Amino acid sequence: MMMKMLEAGGLSPLTDNIRTADDDNLQGCGRFERVKAMKEAIRAWVEEIAGEGG
């Protein structure tokens, strides 16, 4: 829904078009898998430094 709101506001969201439409999302999914990978790397880094007493 957020992607549709951005598009309606005149923005062109960044998407990789990997996820196609299905019964739950008839217009596809506007995700960008490289960002998802960054999120996992950041989470691992935060967990690592949290274990150092910080």
C-alpha positions in Angstrom: 0.0 0.0 0.0 2.9 2.4 0.8 4.3 2.0 -2.7 1.0 2.9 -4.2 0.8 6.0 -2.0 4.3 7.0 -3.1 3.3 6.5 -6.8 0.1 8.5 -6.3 2.2 11.3 -4.9 4.3 11.3 -8.1 7.4 9.4 -6.9 8.9 6.3 -8.6 9.7 3.8 -6.0 12.8 1.6 -6.5 11.8 -2.0 -7.1 13.5 -5.0 -8.6 10.2 -6.6 -9.9 11.2 -10.0 -8.5 7.9 -10.6 -6.7 5.1 -10.9 -9.1 1.4 -10.6 -8.5 -0.5 -13.3 -6.6 -3.9 -13.8 -4.9 -2.9 -11.6 -1.9 -1.2 -8.8 -3.9 -2.8 -8.4 -7.3 -0.3 -5.7 -8.4 2.9 -7.4 -7.3 5.3 -6.4 -4.6 7.5 -3.3 -4.8 10.5 -4.6 -2.8 14.2 -4.3 -3.6 16.0 -7.4 -2.4 19.4 -5.7 -2.0 17.9 -3.5 0.7 16.6 -6.5 2.5 20.1 -8.0 2.5 21.4 -4.7 3.9 18.9 -5.0 6.7 20.1 -8.4 7.7 23.7 -7.3 7.6 22.9 -4.3 9.9 21.0 -6.5 12.3 23.9 -9.0 12.6 26.3 -6.1 13.2 24.1 -4.6 15.9 23.8 -7.9 17.6 27.6 -8.4 17.4 28.4 -5.0 19.0 25.7 -5.4 21.6 27.4 -8.6 22.8 30.6 -6.5 23.5 29.1 -4.8 26.5 27.9 -1.7 24.6 
